[in-house]
Each structure stands twice: as C-alpha cells, then as structure tokens.
Amino acid sequence: MTFFLAVGVLNLAGGVLSVTSWIFIKKRYRKKPILKKERRVSIIIPSKGKINIENFEKQQYENYEIIIVVDTIKEKKELQKKIKSERVRIEISKKYMKCSGKNAALLTGIEKATGDVFVFADDDIKPHPKWLYYLVASLGDAATTYRWYFKNPLLCVWNAAIAAVLFYKKFNFAWGGSTAIRKDVFEVNGVKDIWKKELVDDLTLTKILKKKGFEIRFVPQAIVESEEEKEIFKWMTRQFAWVRHYFPFLWGIAIFFNLGMRASNIAGIFILFLNPVVGLLLLSSLLFDFMRGWQEYDTFVKLMEYEKEKFISPVYHILLRPLASFLISYNLLSSIFVKEVEWKGRNYSIPKASLQRRF
C-alpha cells in the first residue's frame, strides 16, 4: 500500500501543478498580438482541388499572395473557376522521388513565392479574417497555431487537450495546417533540401528549428476552424505514430506518464474500497481532468476569434476531458503498431529511422 500511496501523492501533486500553472499561462497569452510592420507574405496551400478559398481571400491584411498547388491540370482548371482574387495563383506540383506529395507541393509553392514570409496552410481549414494578421504580428522566427472542431464533442475535447500542449514552449511544435516562418530563417536552416527527403513537413520543421535554437511562437488568436475528420480514432492514432518516429524521446515521456496515470486511476477504483484515502489520491489526476476541461474551454473561448455561441457547451469539456485522457493513452499505445498510414489519398510507410540520425 505504501507504493500506491506514493503514486497517489505524485498524481495529486501533478494535478495541482497542472491546474495552477494554467492560470499563469492564460495570463501570458491574454494580450492580442499587434502588427507593427506589414511584410510581403506568401500563403502556400497544397490542395487536392477542394479548398475554402473565400476564407483565404478575405484576410484583413494587404500585402499577401496565395499560391495553391495541385497535382493535375484538371484540378487546376476546376479551381480557376472559383477564384475571384488576382492575388491567387495555381501551380502544378513538381514530383520528388523521396518525399510526400504534400512536401512536394510546398516545395513547388516556395519556388514561386515572392514573399519575405512563408505561410504554410492546409486546404481544409477555414481561417477567420484576422488569421493572417495575428500570425504575422506574432512572428519572430516562426509562428504557429492549431485547428479547432466545433461539432463532434469528443473530437473537440480531445483536440483541445492536444492544443493545450502548445502553450508550453518546451513542448510546442509547428503545425503544418497553419505555420508562418521568415524566408531567411527557412533558407538558413536548409529546410528545402531536408523536405525533399522527408514525408512529414511540420514535425521535420519543428525538429530543425528547435535543434538550432529558433523559437516557435504559439498564436491562440489565430486558431482556425477545420473540417471534421471522418475516421477519428484512426486519425488520432496516426498523429501519435508520426510523433513516435520523429520525436521518440518525447513520445516515450508521454506514454510513460499517460499510461502511468491511467493505470493508477484504474487501480484507484479498486483500492478505494480498501483504503479510501489512497484510492482518492490515485484517482486525483482523473478528478483534476474535470477542472482542466473547464480551464481549456474557458481559455480557448476567450482567446479565439470566434463567437462564444459557436462553441459546444462547456459541459462537454468538463465531462469528456477524463475520457479524452484515456483516449490519448490508447492512441499513444496503438501508435506502436502503426507501420503505414493513408494520407491525402496515398499510402506511406513510416520510416524506421528518426530525424535524429540526419540532423
């Protein structure tokens, strides 16, 4: 019982630290970024022909261009019918033998870009009018934001839990769906040549920047609505499969603590009847999840640029947050067995070697 008591105390301490630290994090990010100098921006969007182009065309920012990169002439002709702005260009992606289709599209767009800042965006996001403004206003070396789902409660709460990690600079990452980087930072780090040999764009970029000491700033005000995922459990696990191969150390820490806490929670249910104090201590991290659910909801509602009415009820965040923690543990564990992923209509084998070998 002494062992379980010690684990329970650690759970309690971790929960208290998590909840109290969030107060300071929320305070640090509460000020909206203010643009001091407008720069020429090139938004590069790999696309399969379907894109929410009107959201990109109506940005409250003057000096920018949009480069959409598609695979075929047919996709280009179909998209041209929807384009209303002269700032939009459509390019056909070049072919590279050793990288993913997305990386090839990004590299093609970069060759055509005229901006001092590159913004990489997914075609299924629906950026609000000040999305680009906030990204550029926050830009040091690189700035990133994240996706948000408004309809599926479980997907939304799970996503909020992942997005919360981005507030911690030590663990944040550049999200490929919406990241800005200065052209000179991109070039001095040789990202172009590295992307030609890699499947994943954002985790590769994260690895490069963090190793070289460049800062990635998280911009919650620029969080964007995304279209709902279809096979959500498969998609969730795929996210952690990439992390496992590109950041094995970080993945190892995550699985150790997540599975450890979930195992202690389950043990707490049984021990509760034998020793209520120890049982409650073992369950404490789960109980703190209810509080984190509220904190995450309250923080994102206040920082994001969407009407409060658009968000799901905070009750979902409070009640489903513990379930999301168990689901994350399941995703981490399941990612061990993922050897191949389907991505944008193509199948890719996850490489055995991590980026640690190459740079």
N, C-alpha and C positions, 0 to 999 in steps of 0.2 A: 504493500500500500504506500510505502514511502516513495517509491518510484513514481507512482501515479500522482501523488501529492506534488512532487517536484515538477512534473509535466504540467499539472493543473496551474501551478503558480506561474510558470512560464507562459501558458495560454492567457492567463489574466493580465500579466504584465504586457504581453504583446498587444492584447486588445485595447488596454488603456492607452498605450503609446500610439496605436493606430488612430484612435478616435481623437485624442488630444492634439496630435501632430497635424491633423486635418484642419484644425482651427487656424493654425498659422499659415498653412498652405493656401487656404481660401483667402486669407487676408493679403497674402503676397500677390495673388493674381486678380484682385478685385478691380484694379485700375485698367481701363480700356487703353490699348495702345494708340498713340497719336502719331500720325505720319509727319515727319519733319522734312523729308525730301523725297520727291517723286523720282523713281528710276524707271528706265525702259524695261518692261517685263515681257518675257516670252512664256506663255502658258502652253505647255506641250501635253497633248492628250492622246494616248493610244486608244483606238476605238475599233469596234467590230461593226460599225455602221449605225449603231443606235446611241444617241447622246442627247442629254438635256442641254442643247446648245444655247437656248434662250437665257438660261441662268448664267452662263459664262459671258454672254454678250452684254448683259445689263449690269456690269460691275461699276461701282462708284469709284472709278479710277480711270484716269485719262490715257496715260501712256503705256498701252499694252497691246500685244498681238496674241492671236490664238492660232496654234498650229495643231491641227488634228491629223493624226497619222493612221491610215487604214491599210489593210492588206491587199485589196484588189481595186481595179478600176471601176468595177460595178458598185462597190461600196462608196467610192469617191463620187460617182455620178448621182447616186441616191442622196448623199449628204448635201451636195451642192444645191439641190432643190430646196433645202430647208434653211440655207444660210441667208441672213439678212444684213449682216455687217461686213464692211470692207476690211475690217481688221482680222477676219478669219481666212486662213489658208488651209487647204487639204493636201497632204502629201501621201505618196505610196511608200510603204515601209521597205527599206533595204533588207536583204537577207544576210544573216550572220550564222555561221555553222555551229558555234559553240554556246550561244546564249538563247534565252527565251524570246518568244515573239514580242513580249512587252518591252524587254530591254532593247531589242532591235528597233522597235518603234520609237522609243525615247531617243536612241542614238541618231535616228533619222531626223527627228524633230530638232535636236540640238544643232545639227549641221545647217539647218535652215534658219535658226533663231538669230534675231538681231538685238536681243535684249541684254542688259547688264545683269539681269536676274532671271534665272530659270525657275519656273513653277511647274512641277510635275503633278498631273491630276488624273484621276480615273474618270471614265466616261459615264459612270452610273451615279456620280454624286450630283447633288442639287444645291450648289453654293448660293448662299444669300447675297444680297447686293454689296455688302461690305466685306465679304470674304477676302478678296484680293487686297483691299486696303489694310486690313488687320495683319495679314501675312507679311506684307512689305513693311508696315510700320514696326513690326516686331523683329525684323531681320537684323541679325548680327552677322554670323557666318551662315547659319541655316535656321529656318523656322518651319515648324510642322504643326499640324492639327490632327483631328481624328474624325471618324464617321459617327453618325447617330441614327438610331432607328426609332420611329415614333409609333409603330403599330403593334408588333409582336412583343408582348410584355416580357417573356423570358429572354428573348434575344436582346431587348433593350437593356434589361438589368445586367445581363452577362456583359454586354458591350460597355456599360457604364463602369463596371468593375475593372475592365481592362483599360479603359480610358483614364481611370483614376491613377494608374501607374505613371502616366505621362507627366503628372505634376511633380514627380520626384526626379530631379535632374540626373541622378546616378543611374536610373533605370529607364529613362525615356528613350525614344527611338524615332527615327524619321519614318513617317507613314507614307507609303507610296501613293496613296489616294489624294494627298494634298500636302506637298512639301515645297518650300522655296529655298533656293540656295544662290548665293552670289556666283556669277560666272567665273570670277577669278579663283574662288575657293574650289569650285568644281574642277577647274583646269589644273591648279597647282597640286591637287591630290591625285591626278591621273585617273579620275573616275571613269572616263570614257573608255580607256583601254581595259580596265578591270571589268566593266559591264559587258564587254564583248565576250567574256569567258564565263559569265555567271547567269543563273536562272532568275535570281531574285534581285530586284532593284533596291528596295528600301532598306532591308537588313544589311545588304552589301554597303550601301552608302553610310548607314549608321556605324558599321564596323570601321570603315575608313576614317570618318570624321572623329570618332571617339579615340581611336588609336593615335591620331595626330594632334589631339588636344583642341579640336574645334568644337564650338558649342552648338547644340541643337536646342532651340527655344520652343517650348510648347505654347500654343496660342489658343486657349479655350474659346475665345470670342470668334474664332474662325472655324469652329466645328461645323461640319456640313451634314445635311440630311443625305442618307443613302438609300438606295432601293433595297428592299428586303431580300435576304438570302433565301434560297429555296431549301436545300438540304442542309439545315443549320447545324446539326450535330457533326456531320462530316466536314462541313466548312470550318467549324470551331476547332476541331482536332487538327485540320490542315495548318491552321495558323501556328499551332504549337510545334508541329512537325518541322516547319521551317526554322523556328527558334532553336529547336533541339540540334539541328545540323549547323546552324550559323553561329549560335551562342550557346554551346554545350554547357559551359560553366554556369551561366545564368539560368538555363533550363534546369540544371541539376539542383541549384539552390531552390528554385521554385517548386520542384517536385518534392524535395526533402521537407520543406516547411508546409506545403499544402497537404501532402499525404499524411504528414505527421499530425497536423491539426485535425484533419478529418478522422484519422484513426483514433485520436484521443477523444473526439466528440462521440464516436460510436461507443468507445469504452466507458465514457461518462454516463451513458444511458443505463448501462448495466450496473455500474458501481454506485449510481445514485441511490439504489435501494439498499446497498450495504453500508455506504458512508455518504450521506447527503452533501457534506461539505466538499469532499474530494470530487464527488460526482459533478457538483455545480462548477467547481473550478475547471474540470475537464471540458465542460460544456460552455465555459465562459466565452471562448473565441466565437462560438456559434451565436451566442446571445449578442455579442458586440457587432456581429454582422447586421443585425436588425438596425442598429444605430448607424452603421456605415451606409446602409441602404438609404436612410433618410438624409444623411450628410451629402452623399453623392447626388441625390435628386436635387436637394436644395442648392448645392453649389452650381451644378450644370444649368439649372433653370435660370439662375441669376446671372451667370457669365455668358451664356449663349445668346445669339441674336434671333431667337425665335420666340413667338408669343407663348406665354405660360399655358394657354389653353391647348396648344398643340401637343404637349407632353402627356404621357399616360399618367394615371393617378399615382401619387407618392405611395399609396398603399401597396402597389405592386413592388416598388423598390424596397420597401421595408420588409414585406413578407417573402419576396422571392430572392432577396440577397443571400441568405444562407444556402438556398438551393443552388444559386449561381456559384458559390464557393465549392460545393461538391461537384458541380458540373466542370469547373475549371480543373479540379483534381482528376476527374475522369478524362478530360481532354489531354492533360499532361501525360497520363499513363498510357492512353491509347496512341499517342503520337509515337511511342516507341516502335509500334508495329507498322507505321506508315512508310512504305518504300517508294510509292508512286502516287502522284496527285494529278487530278484533272483540273486544268486551269485555262480559262478562256477558250474552251473547245479543244485543247491539246493535252496530251499526257506527258508528264515529265517524271523521270526517276530522280529522287532526291539524292544528291551526291554524298558519297561516304566521307569525303574529306571536307573539313570545315575551312573557313576563310583564314583561320589561324595559321595554316600552312603557307599561305601565299602572301599575306601582307599583315 
